[in-house]
Each structure stands twice: as structure tokens, then as C-alpha cells.
């Protein structure tokens, strides 16, 4: 799946992406990068990542995103699902709410790919 020496398994389901400038990407590498960048290509999702990164506790309840983002809870849940599927956030259900934290490794891997 990954070129030797340029992409390694870091965590379960997370790849450290190859650099787009080091050699031509194979189809799997291109798909991995495109999935990540596609998930980031939305102002609401970028704001979510910014809020999570700035959180002193390292996590934020989905209920606490409604006010700052000015979006409904179902809309925020939709965005969180996309971020989660792309590996940028992890969620933990506590009662009726989900608390999210940022996967900084996933962000770093996309940054390194550029």
C-alpha cells in the first residue's frame, strides 16, 4: 500500500502519508491524502479543529460546539462524523453527549505530506 520508507503504520487505521514531492504517489497514497484534505475543505470543520486544538482540557463536548459555530447539533454531528472517519478526531460517549479530542498525529501526517 505505501512506498517503502515513505509511509508507515503509526496507529490503528492511521497512515503517515508519503510526501507528494518525494516521488509519484500510488493510488492508495493519493486516496489517503485526498480523503484527509477533503475532510478539511470546509470552514466549519476547520473551526472545529481549531476549537479542539485550543481547548485547555484537550477535549470538547459536542454540545459546546453549537454556540460557537452557530450550527444545529445535527449539522455539527455530521461534520464530526466526517472528521472522525478521516481520523482527525476521536469521540467518547459519556451519557447522552460525545466528547471529542483532536488527533494531532493525523494533522501532522497531512502537513508533512505537503
Beta strands, then each sheet from edge to edge (+ up, - down):
strand 1: 8-11
strand 2: 14-16
strand 3: 60-61
strand 4: 89-94
strand 5: 97-102
sheet 1: 1+ 2-
sheet 2: 3+ 5- 4+
end
